[in-house]
Amino acid sequence: MSSWGDKGAGNPTSMVTVSGIEVGQHLQILLQFLSLKEISNQTRVSDFLLLGFSAHPEQQPLLFGLFLGMYLVTVLGNLLIIMAIGSDQHLHTPMYFFLANLSFVETCFTCTIVPKVLANILTQRHAISHTGCLVQMYFFMALTLLDDFLLAVMAYDRYVAICLPLHYTTIMCPQRCLLLVAASWLCSHLLASSLTLLMSQFSFCASRAIPHFFCDLLPLLKLACSDTQIFQVMMFAEAALSGVVPLTCVLVSYAHIIHTVLRVPSAGGKHKVFSTCGSHLSVVTLFYGTLFLVYFQPSSTYSAEIGMGASVVYTMVTPMLNPFIYSLRNRDMKGALWRLLGWGRCSTS
C-alpha cells in the first residue's frame, strides 16, 4: 500500500502532464459545444440550418467571390438575351420566344437559390425558417420542372422547323406557342405544389441541420421522422413524368432532325442546322446529366458531397453558360446583342 503511494508521489510531473492533457481535451470539447450552440441559438425550434459550405471556413471568401461573380454574369447575360429578343423584330419568332422564356426562368431560378447562399456566407447565419424552406423548395422544383418542359418544347420547335418546314407557320402559330408555354408553367407549378404540400405534413427529428446550401428534396427527406414512402413513390412518378417524357421528346425530335439533315446535299446547310441545334443539345446534356445524377436514386443512397457538387452545376453553372451557348453560336443573336449595346458597326465590319 505504501509502495503504491510512494510510486504515485514519486511521479508528480507525469500526473501534472496527464491532468494538463485532460484539461486540454475538455476545453476543446467545450469550445466545439459552444460553437454549435452559437449556431443553434440563431434559430428557433422550427428553423432549419443550411450548413452548406460551413465545414470549410477558410474557403468562404473564395466561394463568396466565385458565387457572386457567377450570379451577376447569369442575371446580366439572361436579361440581355431577353432585351435583345424583345427589341429586335427579326427575332420575334417561336424559337426566340421560347428562348426568352427560358432565359427568364433561368434568372428566376438563380435568384431563388444564390442570394440566400451569399447571405449565409457573408453573415455566417445559416438559419432558414420552416416556411421559408418550403417556399424555396417549391420555387426550386417549379422552375426546374419548367426548365425541363421548355427544353422539350424547344426541341419540338426545331423538329417542326427542320423536318416539316412547309407546315412550320401553321403548326407553330402564336396561339400554339402561347399554349405550349402556358401548359409548361401550369404543369410545373401543379407538380411542385403537390410535393410541397406533402412535405409540409412531415415532422422532423431533433437534428434540423441540412447538409446542403439550399432546401433540396433529398436532404430534407433524410431529416424527416415521418413515413416518407408515399412521398418517394410520388417523387419518382413525377420524375418519370416530368423528366423521362420530356427527355424522350428531345431525343426523338433530334433523331428525326439528324436523319433529315444527313440527307441534305449542301454542306453549308448541314453546318447551319447543326450549329443551331448543337447549342440546344449542349444545354440539354448539361441539364439532364446533373439532374439524373442527383435525383434518380433512392434517398437512402444519397451522398451530400455529390449532391452539393452536382447542385452547384445545375443551379449556378448551367444558368450562367446558357446565354453564352445560345448567343456565341448564333449569328442572329449576336447581331441583336450588338445592336442592343450600340455596337451595330462592329457587326458590319
Secondary structure, 3 states (H helix, E strand, C coil): CHHHHHHHHCCHHHHHHHHHHHHHHHHHHHHHHHHHHHHHHCCCCCCEEECCCCCCHHHHHHHHHHHHHHHHHHHHHHHHHHHHHHHCHHHCCHHHHHHHHHHHHHHHHHHHHHHHHHHHHHHCCCEECHHHHHHHHHHHHHHHHHHHHHHHHHHHHHHHHHHCHHHHHHHCCHHHHHHHHHHHHHHHHHHHHHHHHHHHCCCECCCCEECCCCCCHHHHHHHECCCCHHHHHHHHHHHHHHHHHHHHHHHHHHHHHHHHHCCCCCHHHHHHHHHHHHHHHHHHHHHHHHHHHHHCCCHHHCCHHHHHHHHHHHHHHHHHHHHHHHHHCCHHHHHHHHHHCCCHHHHHC
